[in-house]
């Protein structure tokens, strides 16, 4: 067997990522600051039903992940999510989606840095303001920026070395939550807490907790294996195994953590209801519970893990986000300088951009909770394109090579699209208004530059291929506006709204399929993408 080159050709990425490396890359992307805070916030919103919130969240993410598992074997290049949208609906959608993906990746290392300093503030009270808002102080801002610098420097390692470091971190990140589960359940004597404070939670909260408590945020990392697909020697086998395996592994850990968290609660902490849940050390929920149960050793372990788990997730998101930027440059959706690689095959300029934009996101979102809300909403929106692309390619390219072919895709893909839209609906009117307003503004700027500055024609823009986006985004916003979330009009009941989202999703699918590129054009684009021409 020929030896693998130790130095990558200029502008090319090395193929050193195996199935374990990709599996752990996705897993470590999911087990970050979300596990340190998610169970606490989910309990406040959904009470003991929060366990089902994690189950439902895992099912939704698995539906979406299965769609991407097939697509990833058809676009086995780093930054594959960018290339997919080019092939289905043309360059304009690909460019828009590439930058949306980047804007969903870039703040994740920042929020993980915020998670680290939030936990650290329990014993170094210099990083977070004392008003209970969780907002960074000036020192907290600079501490987070320094942490982001460390993550960026580590990303300059060759991919094989980086994934070896990540593999070690991931074993720790799996072990500590499981030790926490065993420790909390063993020390708990409040088995009746499952029935405490009845009437202070509802089944509606079981769904709204999925975006609001960071459950979706906690599962976002499955895509990392796809982003690194161009650095795997056998992507057709390795990527699907890594994507599906990481979701199963993370779901197992998160569900157990939620069960253990509830079992460790004292009924006294629920005397004012689940929404007012409070106990000593709640700012670092699991460590606080461990301390109240007399397990100082576990509390200490958790404070140490508050550096390692978020740090590992931030590290791998800098990796994934830089590969998205690499693909943006590779497809001429942005400066080609983003494809510049070091001698070890690392896109160093893209890593630097990830650092700079991550620091920028600390300014408008100076608290963990604020930044998690933004990340969840924009990332779930980017998820929705995967099922659409899968349905388009099943129609237009039925004979294209697929190392993994999803059984029942004609049913599972529409379900995945509906599920992603439901998460956006559950996020609520206020957050959705900010999200869609931001996208509308960005799209308007892009259209003005395209037509008035570059003086290109409407046919070149591809309006016919992207018009369905207005139906998708506009319809979701309207349904949410009519719903029962905060600041909404309250004209449409919660369950009626869910039904409306499902029906509207099917309408959008019809328009999206009919707006796709002709089969011949898609085939030519896919050939060009695979061969880098």
Buried (B, 14 or more C-beta within 10 A) or exposed (E): EEEEEEEBEEBEBBBBBBBBBBBBBBBBBBBBBBBBBBBBBBBBBBBBBBBBBBBBBBEBBBBBBBBBBBBBBBBBBBBBBBBBBBBBBBBBBBBBBBBBBBBBBBBBBBBBBBBBBBBBBBEEEEBBBEEEEBBBBEEBBBBBBEBBBBBBEBBBBBBBEBBBBBBEBBEBBBEBBBBBBEBBBEBBEBEEBEEBBEEBBBEBBBBBBBBBBBBBBBBBBBBBBBBBBBBBEBBBBBBBBBBBBBBEBBBBBBBBBBBBBBBBBBEEBBEEBBBEBEBEBBBBBBBBBBBBBEBEEBBEBBBBBBBBBBBBBBBBBBBBBBBBBBBBBBBEBBEEEBBBBBEBBBBBBBBBBBBEBBBEBBEEBBBBBBBBBBBBBBBBBBBBBBBBBBBBBBEBBEEBEBBBEBEEBEEBBBBBBBBBBBBBBBBBBBBBBBBBEBBBEBBEEBBEEBBEEEEEEEEEBBEBBBEBBEBBBEBBBEBBBBBBBEEBEEEBBBEBBBEBBBEBBEEBBEBBBEBBBEBEEBBEBBEBBBEEE
